[in-house]
C-alpha cells in the first residue's frame, strides 16, 4: 500500500487528525497535486489554526502557483499563530519565507 493510501486509511478512523492531514498534503505536493494539497492545508487550518507548520508549506505552495498576495497573508497569519504559541522556530521560518518573498 502506498503512503497516500495508508494515510487515508488512518484518516478513516481519525478524520480530524491534523498531523495526518498535514502528512497527506505533503504527499500530494510530492505528486505535484497542488490543488489537493491546498485543499487539505486549508481544511486543516480551518479546523486547527494553531497547527503552525502548515502555514509555511501552504505559503510556499501559493508562491509556486503565482499567488504572492495569498502567500503573504498565510505567512503573516502563521507568524501570528506561532507568536501566540510562543513557537520561536516556526515564527522565524515564516518570517524568513516572508522576507524572501517581499
C-alpha distances in whole Angstrom, upper triangle without the diagonal:
4,7,8,6,6,10,11,10,12,15,15,17,19,19,22,20,21,19,16,18,19,16,14,17,17,14,16,19,17,16,20,19,22,23,20,20,24,23,21,23,26,25,24,28,29,28,28,31,31,28,29,26,25,29,29,25,26,30,29,26,30,32,29,30,34,34,36,38,35,34,37,37,33,34,38,36,34,37,38,35,35,39,39,36,38,35,37,34,32,36,37,33,34,38,37,35,37,40,38,38,42
4,6,5,6,9,10,11,13,14,16,18,19,19,21,19,20,18,14,16,16,13,11,14,14,10,12,15,13,12,16,16,19,20,17,17,21,21,18,21,24,23,22,25,27,26,27,29,29,25,27,24,22,26,25,22,23,26,25,23,26,28,26,27,30,31,33,35,32,30,34,34,30,31,35,33,31,34,36,33,32,36,37,34,36,33,35,32,30,33,34,30,31,34,34,31,34,37,35,34,38
4,5,5,6,9,10,11,12,14,16,16,16,18,16,16,14,11,12,13,9,8,11,11,8,10,13,11,12,15,15,17,18,15,14,18,18,16,17,21,20,19,22,24,23,23,25,25,22,23,20,19,22,22,19,20,23,22,20,24,26,24,25,28,29,30,32,29,27,31,31,27,28,31,30,27,30,32,29,29,32,33,30,32,29,31,28,26,29,30,27,27,31,30,28,31,33,32,32,35
4,5,5,6,9,10,10,12,15,15,14,16,15,15,13,10,10,12,9,6,9,10,7,8,11,11,10,13,12,15,15,12,12,15,15,13,15,18,17,17,20,22,21,21,23,24,21,22,19,18,21,21,18,18,22,21,19,22,24,22,23,26,27,28,30,27,26,29,29,25,27,30,28,26,29,31,28,28,32,32,30,32,29,31,28,26,29,30,27,27,31,30,27,30,33,31,31,34
4,6,5,6,9,10,11,13,14,14,17,16,17,15,12,12,14,12,9,13,13,10,12,15,14,14,17,15,18,18,14,15,18,17,15,18,20,19,19,22,24,22,23,26,26,23,25,22,21,24,24,21,22,25,25,22,25,28,26,26,30,30,32,33,30,29,32,32,28,30,33,31,29,32,34,31,31,35,34,32,34,32,34,31,29,32,33,30,30,34,34,31,33,36,35,34,38
4,5,5,6,9,10,12,13,13,16,14,15,14,10,12,14,11,10,13,14,11,13,16,16,16,19,18,20,20,17,16,20,19,16,18,21,19,18,22,24,22,22,25,25,22,24,21,20,24,24,21,22,26,25,23,26,29,27,28,31,31,33,34,31,30,33,32,29,30,33,31,28,31,33,30,30,33,33,31,33,30,32,30,28,31,32,29,30,34,33,31,34,37,35,35,38
4,5,5,6,9,10,10,10,12,10,12,10,6,8,10,8,6,10,11,10,11,14,14,15,18,16,17,18,14,14,17,16,13,15,18,16,15,18,20,18,19,21,21,18,20,18,17,20,21,18,19,23,22,21,24,26,25,25,29,28,30,31,28,27,30,29,25,26,29,27,25,28,29,26,26,30,30,27,29,27,29,27,25,28,29,26,27,30,30,28,30,34,32,32,35
4,5,5,6,9,10,9,12,11,13,12,8,9,12,10,8,11,13,11,12,15,16,16,18,16,17,17,13,13,16,15,12,15,17,15,14,18,19,18,19,22,22,19,22,20,18,22,23,20,20,24,24,21,24,27,26,25,29,28,31,31,28,27,30,29,26,28,30,28,26,29,30,27,28,31,31,29,31,29,31,29,27,30,32,29,28,32,32,30,32,35,34,33,36
4,5,5,7,9,10,13,12,14,14,10,12,15,13,11,15,16,14,16,19,19,19,21,19,21,21,17,17,20,18,16,18,20,18,17,21,22,20,21,24,25,22,24,23,21,25,26,23,23,27,27,25,28,30,29,29,33,32,34,35,31,31,34,33,29,31,33,31,29,32,33,30,30,34,33,30,33,31,34,32,29,32,34,31,31,35,35,33,35,38,37,37,40
4,5,6,6,8,10,9,12,11,8,10,13,11,11,14,16,14,16,19,19,20,22,20,22,21,18,17,20,18,15,17,19,17,15,19,20,18,18,21,22,19,22,20,19,23,24,22,22,26,26,25,27,30,29,29,33,32,34,34,31,30,32,31,28,29,31,29,27,30,30,27,27,31,30,27,30,28,31,29,27,30,32,29,29,33,33,31,33,37,36,35,39
4,5,5,5,7,7,10,10,7,8,11,11,10,12,15,14,15,18,19,19,21,19,20,19,15,15,17,15,12,14,16,13,12,16,17,15,16,19,20,17,20,19,17,21,22,20,20,24,25,23,25,28,27,27,31,29,31,32,28,27,30,28,25,27,29,26,24,28,28,25,26,29,28,26,29,27,30,28,26,28,31,28,28,31,32,30,32,35,35,34,37
4,6,6,9,10,13,14,11,11,15,15,13,16,18,17,18,21,22,22,24,21,22,21,17,18,20,17,15,18,19,16,15,19,19,17,18,22,23,20,24,23,21,24,26,24,23,27,28,26,28,31,30,30,33,32,34,34,31,30,33,31,28,30,32,29,28,31,31,28,29,32,31,29,32,30,33,32,29,32,34,32,31,35,36,34,35,39,38,37,40
4,6,9,9,13,13,11,13,16,16,15,18,20,19,20,23,24,24,27,24,25,24,20,20,22,20,17,19,21,17,16,20,20,17,18,22,22,20,24,23,22,25,27,25,25,29,30,28,30,33,33,32,36,34,36,36,32,32,34,33,29,31,33,30,28,31,31,28,29,32,30,28,31,29,33,31,29,32,34,32,32,36,37,35,36,40,39,38,41
4,6,6,9,10,8,10,13,13,13,16,18,18,19,22,23,24,25,23,23,22,19,18,20,18,15,16,18,14,13,16,17,13,14,18,18,16,20,19,18,22,24,22,22,26,27,25,27,30,30,30,33,32,33,33,29,29,31,29,26,28,29,26,24,28,28,24,25,28,26,24,27,26,29,28,26,28,31,29,28,32,33,31,33,36,36,35,38
4,6,9,11,9,8,12,13,12,14,17,17,17,20,22,22,23,21,21,19,16,16,17,15,12,14,15,11,10,14,14,11,13,16,17,16,19,19,17,20,22,21,20,24,25,23,25,28,28,28,31,29,31,30,27,26,29,27,24,26,27,24,23,26,26,23,24,27,26,24,27,26,29,28,25,28,30,28,27,31,32,30,31,35,35,33,36
4,6,9,8,8,11,13,12,14,16,17,18,20,22,23,24,21,21,19,16,16,16,14,11,12,13,9,8,11,11,8,9,13,14,12,16,16,15,17,20,19,18,22,23,22,23,27,27,27,29,27,29,28,25,24,26,24,21,23,24,21,20,23,23,19,21,24,22,20,24,22,26,25,22,24,27,26,24,28,30,28,29,32,32,31,34
4,6,5,6,9,10,11,12,14,16,17,19,20,22,23,21,20,20,17,15,16,15,11,12,14,11,8,11,13,10,10,13,13,11,14,14,13,16,19,17,17,21,22,21,23,26,26,27,29,28,29,29,25,24,26,24,21,22,24,21,19,22,22,19,19,23,21,19,22,20,24,23,20,23,25,24,23,27,28,26,28,31,31,30,33
4,5,5,6,8,10,10,12,14,15,16,19,20,21,19,18,18,15,13,14,13,10,9,11,9,6,8,11,8,7,10,10,7,11,10,9,13,15,14,14,17,19,18,20,23,23,24,26,24,25,25,22,21,23,21,17,19,20,17,15,18,19,15,16,20,18,16,19,17,21,19,17,19,22,20,19,23,24,22,24,27,27,27,29
4,6,5,6,9,10,11,12,14,15,17,19,20,19,18,19,16,14,15,15,11,11,13,12,9,11,14,12,11,13,12,9,11,10,10,13,15,13,15,18,18,18,20,23,23,24,27,25,26,26,23,21,24,22,19,19,22,19,16,19,20,17,17,20,20,17,19,17,20,18,16,19,21,19,19,23,24,22,24,27,27,27,29
4,5,5,6,9,10,11,12,14,15,17,19,17,17,17,14,12,14,14,10,11,14,12,10,13,15,13,13,15,15,12,14,13,12,15,17,15,15,19,19,18,21,23,23,24,27,26,27,28,24,23,25,24,20,22,24,22,19,22,23,20,20,24,23,21,23,21,23,22,19,22,24,22,22,25,26,24,26,29,29,28,31
4,5,5,6,9,10,11,12,14,15,16,14,14,14,11,9,11,10,6,7,10,9,7,10,12,11,11,13,14,11,13,12,10,13,15,13,13,16,17,16,18,21,20,21,24,22,24,24,21,20,22,21,18,19,22,19,17,21,21,19,19,23,22,20,23,21,23,22,19,21,23,21,20,24,25,22,24,27,27,26,29
4,5,5,6,9,10,11,13,15,15,14,13,14,12,9,10,11,7,7,10,10,7,10,13,12,11,12,13,9,11,8,7,10,11,9,10,14,14,13,16,18,18,19,22,21,22,22,19,17,20,19,15,16,19,17,15,18,19,17,17,20,20,18,21,18,20,18,15,18,20,17,17,21,21,19,21,24,23,23,26
4,5,5,6,9,10,11,13,14,14,14,15,12,10,12,13,10,10,13,13,11,13,16,16,15,16,16,12,14,11,10,13,14,11,13,16,16,15,18,20,19,20,23,23,24,25,22,20,23,22,19,19,22,21,18,21,23,20,19,23,23,21,23,20,22,20,17,20,22,19,19,23,23,21,23,26,25,25,28
4,5,5,6,9,10,11,13,11,12,13,9,8,11,11,8,9,13,12,11,14,16,16,16,17,18,14,16,13,11,15,15,12,13,16,16,14,17,20,19,19,23,22,24,25,22,20,23,23,19,21,24,22,20,23,24,22,22,26,26,24,26,23,25,23,20,23,25,21,21,25,25,22,24,28,26,26,29
4,5,5,6,9,10,11,9,8,10,7,4,7,8,6,6,10,10,10,12,14,15,15,16,17,13,14,12,9,12,12,9,9,13,13,11,13,16,15,16,19,18,20,21,18,17,20,19,16,17,21,19,17,20,22,20,20,24,24,23,25,22,24,21,18,21,22,19,18,22,22,19,21,24,23,22,25
4,5,5,6,9,10,10,9,12,10,7,10,12,9,9,13,14,13,14,17,18,17,18,18,14,14,11,9,12,12,8,10,13,12,10,14,16,14,16,19,19,20,22,19,17,20,20,17,17,21,20,17,20,23,21,20,24,25,23,25,21,23,20,17,20,21,17,17,21,20,18,20,23,22,21,25
4,5,5,7,9,9,10,12,10,8,12,13,11,12,15,16,15,17,20,20,20,21,21,18,18,15,13,16,15,12,13,16,15,13,16,18,16,17,21,21,23,25,22,20,23,24,20,21,25,23,21,24,26,24,24,28,28,26,28,25,26,23,21,24,25,21,21,25,24,21,24,27,25,24,28
4,5,5,6,5,7,9,7,5,9,10,9,11,14,14,14,17,19,20,20,21,22,18,19,16,14,16,16,12,12,15,14,11,14,16,14,15,18,19,21,23,20,19,22,22,19,21,24,23,21,24,26,25,25,28,29,27,29,26,28,25,22,25,26,22,21,25,24,21,23,26,24,23,27
4,5,5,6,6,9,8,6,9,11,11,11,14,16,15,17,19,20,20,20,21,18,18,15,12,14,13,9,10,13,11,8,12,13,11,12,16,16,18,20,18,16,19,20,17,18,22,21,19,22,25,23,23,27,28,26,28,25,26,23,20,22,23,19,19,22,21,18,20,23,21,20,23
4,5,8,9,12,11,9,13,15,14,14,18,19,18,20,23,24,23,23,24,21,20,17,15,17,16,12,13,16,13,11,15,16,13,15,18,19,21,24,21,19,23,24,21,21,25,25,22,25,28,26,25,29,30,29,30,27,27,24,22,24,25,21,21,24,23,20,23,25,22,22,26
4,5,8,11,10,10,13,15,14,15,18,19,19,21,24,24,25,25,26,23,23,20,18,19,18,15,15,18,15,13,16,17,14,15,18,20,22,25,22,21,24,25,22,23,27,26,25,28,30,28,28,32,33,31,33,30,31,28,25,28,28,24,24,27,26,23,25,27,25,24,28
4,6,9,9,9,11,13,14,15,17,19,19,21,23,24,25,24,26,23,22,19,17,18,17,13,13,15,13,10,13,14,11,11,15,16,19,21,19,18,21,23,20,21,25,25,23,26,28,27,27,31,32,31,32,29,30,27,24,26,27,23,22,25,24,21,23,25,22,21,25
4,5,6,6,9,10,11,12,14,16,17,19,20,22,22,23,24,21,22,19,16,17,17,13,13,15,14,10,13,15,12,11,15,16,19,21,18,18,21,22,19,21,24,24,23,26,28,26,27,30,31,30,32,29,30,28,25,27,27,24,23,26,25,22,23,26,24,22,26
4,6,5,6,8,10,10,12,14,15,16,18,20,20,20,22,19,19,17,14,14,14,11,9,12,11,7,9,11,9,8,12,13,15,17,14,14,18,18,16,18,21,20,19,22,24,23,24,27,28,28,30,27,28,25,22,24,25,21,20,23,22,19,20,23,21,19,22
4,5,5,6,9,10,11,12,14,15,16,18,20,20,22,20,20,18,15,16,16,13,11,13,13,9,10,13,12,10,13,13,16,17,15,15,18,18,16,19,22,21,20,24,25,24,25,28,29,28,31,28,30,28,24,26,27,24,22,25,25,21,22,25,23,21,24
4,5,5,6,9,10,10,12,14,15,17,18,19,21,18,19,17,14,15,16,13,11,15,15,11,13,16,14,13,17,16,19,20,17,17,20,20,17,20,23,21,20,24,25,24,25,28,28,27,30,27,29,27,24,26,27,24,22,26,26,22,23,27,25,23,26
4,5,5,6,9,10,11,12,14,15,16,16,18,15,16,14,11,12,13,9,8,12,11,8,11,14,13,12,16,15,17,19,15,14,18,18,15,17,20,18,17,21,22,21,21,25,25,24,27,24,25,23,20,22,23,20,19,22,22,19,20,24,22,21,24
4,5,5,6,8,10,10,12,14,15,15,17,15,15,14,10,11,12,9,6,10,10,7,8,12,12,11,14,12,15,15,12,12,15,14,12,14,17,16,15,19,20,19,20,23,24,23,26,23,25,23,19,21,22,19,17,21,21,18,18,22,21,19,22
4,6,5,6,9,10,11,12,14,14,17,15,16,16,12,13,15,12,10,13,14,11,12,15,15,14,17,15,18,18,14,15,18,16,14,17,19,17,17,21,21,20,21,25,25,24,27,25,27,25,22,23,25,22,20,23,24,21,22,25,24,22,25
4,5,5,6,9,10,11,12,13,15,13,14,13,10,12,14,11,10,13,14,12,13,17,17,16,19,17,19,20,16,16,19,18,14,17,19,17,16,20,21,19,20,23,23,22,25,23,25,23,20,22,24,21,19,23,24,21,22,25,25,23,26
4,5,5,6,8,10,10,10,12,10,11,10,6,8,10,8,6,10,12,10,11,14,15,15,17,16,17,17,14,13,16,14,11,13,16,14,12,16,17,15,16,20,20,19,21,19,21,20,16,18,20,18,16,19,20,17,18,22,22,20,23
4,5,5,6,9,10,9,12,11,12,12,9,9,12,11,8,11,13,12,12,15,16,15,17,15,16,16,12,12,15,13,10,13,15,12,12,16,16,15,17,20,20,19,22,21,23,22,18,19,22,19,17,20,21,19,19,23,23,20,23
4,6,5,6,9,10,13,11,14,14,11,12,15,14,11,14,17,15,15,19,20,19,21,19,20,20,16,16,19,16,14,17,18,15,15,19,19,16,18,22,21,20,23,22,24,24,20,21,24,22,20,23,25,22,22,26,26,24,26
4,5,5,6,7,10,8,10,11,8,10,13,12,11,14,16,15,16,19,20,20,22,20,21,21,17,16,19,17,13,16,17,14,13,17,17,14,16,19,18,17,20,19,21,21,17,19,22,20,18,21,23,21,21,25,25,24,26
4,5,5,4,7,7,9,10,7,8,12,12,10,12,15,15,15,18,19,19,21,18,19,18,14,14,16,13,10,13,14,10,10,13,13,11,13,16,15,15,18,17,19,19,15,16,19,18,15,19,21,19,19,22,23,22,23
4,6,6,9,10,12,14,11,11,15,15,13,15,18,17,17,20,22,21,22,20,20,19,16,16,17,15,12,15,16,12,12,16,15,13,16,18,17,17,20,19,22,22,19,19,22,21,19,21,24,22,21,25,26,24,26
4,6,9,9,12,14,12,13,17,17,15,18,20,19,20,23,24,24,26,23,24,23,19,19,21,18,15,18,18,15,14,18,17,14,16,19,17,16,20,19,22,22,19,20,24,22,20,23,26,24,24,27,28,27,29
4,5,6,9,11,10,11,15,15,14,17,19,19,20,22,24,24,26,23,23,22,19,19,20,17,14,16,16,13,12,15,14,11,13,15,14,13,16,16,19,19,16,17,20,19,18,21,23,22,22,25,26,25,27
4,6,7,10,9,9,13,14,13,14,17,18,18,20,22,22,24,21,21,19,16,16,16,14,11,13,13,9,8,11,10,7,10,13,11,11,14,14,17,17,14,14,18,17,15,18,20,19,19,22,23,22,24
4,5,9,9,9,12,14,14,15,18,19,19,21,24,24,25,23,22,21,18,17,17,15,13,13,13,10,8,10,9,6,7,10,9,8,11,10,14,14,11,12,16,15,14,17,19,18,19,22,23,23,24
4,6,6,8,10,11,12,14,16,17,18,20,21,22,24,22,21,21,18,17,17,16,12,13,14,11,9,11,12,8,9,12,12,10,13,11,14,13,10,12,15,14,13,16,18,17,18,21,22,22,24
4,5,6,8,10,10,11,14,15,16,18,20,21,22,20,19,19,16,14,15,14,10,10,11,9,6,8,9,7,6,10,10,9,11,9,11,10,7,9,12,10,9,13,15,14,15,18,19,19,21
4,6,6,7,9,10,12,13,15,16,18,19,21,19,19,19,17,14,15,15,11,11,13,12,8,10,13,10,9,13,14,12,13,10,12,10,7,10,12,10,9,13,14,13,14,17,18,18,20
4,5,5,6,8,10,11,12,14,15,17,19,17,17,17,14,12,14,13,10,10,13,11,8,11,13,11,11,15,15,14,16,13,15,14,10,12,14,12,10,14,15,13,15,18,18,17,20
4,6,5,6,9,10,10,12,14,15,17,14,14,14,11,9,10,10,6,6,9,8,5,9,11,9,10,13,14,14,15,13,14,13,9,10,12,10,8,11,13,11,11,15,15,14,17
4,6,5,6,9,10,11,12,14,16,14,13,14,12,9,10,11,8,7,10,10,7,9,12,12,11,14,16,15,16,13,14,12,8,10,11,8,6,10,10,8,9,13,13,12,15
4,5,5,6,9,10,11,12,14,14,14,15,13,10,12,13,10,10,13,13,10,13,16,15,14,18,19,18,19,16,17,15,11,13,14,11,10,13,13,10,12,15,14,14,17
4,5,5,6,9,10,11,13,11,12,13,10,8,11,11,7,9,12,11,10,13,15,14,15,18,19,19,20,18,19,17,14,15,16,13,11,14,15,11,12,16,15,14,17
4,5,5,6,9,10,11,9,8,10,8,4,7,8,6,6,10,10,9,12,14,14,14,17,19,19,20,18,18,16,13,13,14,11,9,11,12,8,9,12,12,10,13
4,5,5,6,9,10,10,9,12,10,7,10,12,9,9,13,14,12,14,17,17,17,20,22,21,22,19,19,17,14,15,15,12,10,13,12,8,10,13,11,10,13
4,5,5,6,9,9,10,12,10,8,12,13,11,11,15,15,14,17,19,19,19,22,24,23,25,22,22,20,17,18,18,15,13,16,16,12,13,16,14,12,16
4,5,5,6,5,7,9,7,5,9,10,9,10,13,14,14,16,18,19,19,22,24,24,25,23,23,21,18,18,19,16,14,16,16,12,12,15,14,11,14
4,5,5,5,5,9,8,6,9,11,11,11,14,15,15,17,19,20,20,23,25,25,26,23,23,21,18,18,18,15,13,15,14,10,10,13,11,8,11
4,6,8,9,12,11,9,13,15,14,14,17,19,18,20,23,23,23,26,28,28,28,26,25,23,20,21,21,17,16,18,16,13,14,16,13,11,14
4,6,8,11,10,10,13,15,14,15,18,19,19,21,23,24,24,27,29,29,30,27,28,26,23,23,23,20,18,20,19,15,16,18,16,13,16
4,6,9,9,9,12,14,14,15,17,19,19,21,23,24,25,27,29,29,30,28,28,26,23,23,23,20,18,19,18,15,14,16,14,11,13
4,6,6,6,9,10,11,12,14,16,17,18,20,21,22,24,26,27,28,26,26,25,22,21,22,19,16,18,18,14,13,16,14,11,12
4,5,5,6,9,10,10,12,14,15,16,18,20,21,22,24,25,26,24,24,23,20,19,19,17,14,15,15,11,10,12,11,7,9
4,5,5,6,9,10,11,12,14,15,17,19,20,21,23,24,25,24,24,23,20,19,20,18,15,15,16,13,11,13,13,10,10
4,5,5,6,9,10,11,12,14,15,17,18,20,21,23,24,22,23,22,19,18,19,17,14,15,16,13,11,15,15,11,12
4,5,5,6,9,10,10,12,14,15,16,18,20,21,22,20,20,19,16,15,16,14,11,12,13,9,8,12,11,9,10
4,5,5,6,9,10,10,12,14,15,16,18,20,21,19,19,18,15,14,15,13,10,10,12,9,6,10,11,8,8
4,6,5,6,9,10,11,12,14,15,17,18,20,19,19,19,16,14,16,15,11,12,14,12,9,13,14,12,12
4,5,5,6,9,10,10,12,14,15,16,18,16,17,17,13,12,14,13,9,11,13,11,9,13,14,12,13
4,5,5,6,9,10,10,12,14,15,16,14,14,14,10,9,11,9,6,7,10,7,6,10,11,10,11
4,5,5,6,9,10,11,12,14,15,14,14,15,12,9,11,11,8,8,11,10,8,11,13,12,12
4,5,5,6,9,10,11,12,14,13,14,15,12,10,13,13,9,11,14,13,11,14,16,15,16
4,5,5,6,8,10,10,12,10,12,12,8,7,10,10,7,9,12,11,10,14,15,15,16
4,5,5,6,8,10,10,9,9,10,8,5,8,9,6,7,11,11,10,12,15,15,15
4,6,5,6,9,10,10,11,13,10,8,11,13,10,10,14,14,13,15,18,18,18
4,5,5,6,8,9,11,12,9,8,12,13,11,12,16,15,15,18,20,19,20
4,5,5,6,5,7,8,6,5,9,10,9,10,13,14,14,16,18,19,20
4,5,5,6,7,10,9,6,10,12,11,11,14,16,15,17,20,20,20
4,5,8,10,13,11,10,13,15,14,15,18,19,18,20,23,23,23
4,5,9,11,10,10,13,14,14,15,18,19,19,21,23,24,25
4,6,9,9,8,11,13,13,14,17,18,19,20,23,24,24
4,6,6,6,9,10,11,12,14,16,17,18,20,21,23
4,6,5,6,9,10,10,12,14,15,16,18,20,21
4,5,5,6,9,10,11,12,14,15,17,19,20
4,5,5,6,8,10,11,12,14,15,17,18
4,6,5,6,9,10,10,12,14,15,16
4,5,5,6,9,10,10,12,14,15
4,5,5,6,9,10,11,12,14
4,5,5,6,9,10,11,12
4,5,5,6,9,10,11
4,5,5,6,9,10
4,5,5,6,9
4,5,5,6
4,5,5
4,6
4
